[in-house]
Amino acid sequence: MMKKGKHKLTLDRPATYQIKVPGHFGQNWSEWPREMTVSTESDEDNLPVTILMGTFDQAALHGLLRHLYSLGIPLISVNYVE
């Protein structure tokens, strides 16, 4: 059973997501949406991981994931951030 809380995920309500992909992609790489932040960290093998963080509705999130797929960029993780 789902708990009722302040923030309910819906298809049309924007929510904040964190997406991790392998490699180093700068803030200006490709055409990231302006409202998304791009940062880089290292994984346990000291390899670069790019972190994309932004607030999107479900349609925009799926569009971004399709765009990453079309560029051949694999996903490490996609997380909802409360």
N, C-alpha and C positions, 0 to 999 in steps of 0.2 A: 504494500500500500504506500502511495506517495504521501509525503508530509506536505502540508500546506505551509508555505513560507512567503516572505516578502517578494522574492524573485522567482516567478514561475517561467520556465522555458516554454516558448511558443514558437510557431513557425514565422510569425510576423513581428515579434518583439526583438529588438536588437539585444545581443548579449556579447560579452567579451570572451574572446578565444585566444589561445596561445598555440601556435603551430610551429613545430620544430622540423627543420630539414637539414640534411647534411651539406656541408660546404660553407663558404663565406660569400654572402651576397650583401652588398652595401645598400644603404638607404635609397640610392638612386638607381639601383639595378632594375631593369625592366620597367614596368609601370605599376608599382605598388600603389594601392589607394593611399591618398594623403593622410587619412586618419589612422593608418597603421604604422606602428613603430617597428623598426628592424634593428636587431642587435645580434652580436655574435659571442659565443662562448666556446669553450673546448670541452669535448667529451672525455671519458676515462682514458682513451688512447691518445689524448692531446690533439685530436682532429677537430677542425672547426665545425660548429653547428650554428646555423642561423635561426634566430627566434623571431617569428612574426607575431605581433600582438595587435589586436584591433577589435572594435565593436561592430558586429554585423548582424543582420537578420539571417535566417537560415538560407534564403535564396542567394544572398551575397556570399555567404560562407561556402556554399556548394559551388558557386561560380569561381571563387578563388581556388578551391581544391581542384576543380577541372582545369583551371589555368596552369597550376603547378604540374598536373599530370600531363598536359599537352606539351609542356616544356621538358618533360622527362625527369622531373625532380621528385625523388621518392620522399615519402613522409616518414618521419621518426615518430611524431605524436601530434595529436590534435586534442586540446584540453579546454573545457569550459572553465572560465575563471570567474568565481563569484565575487 
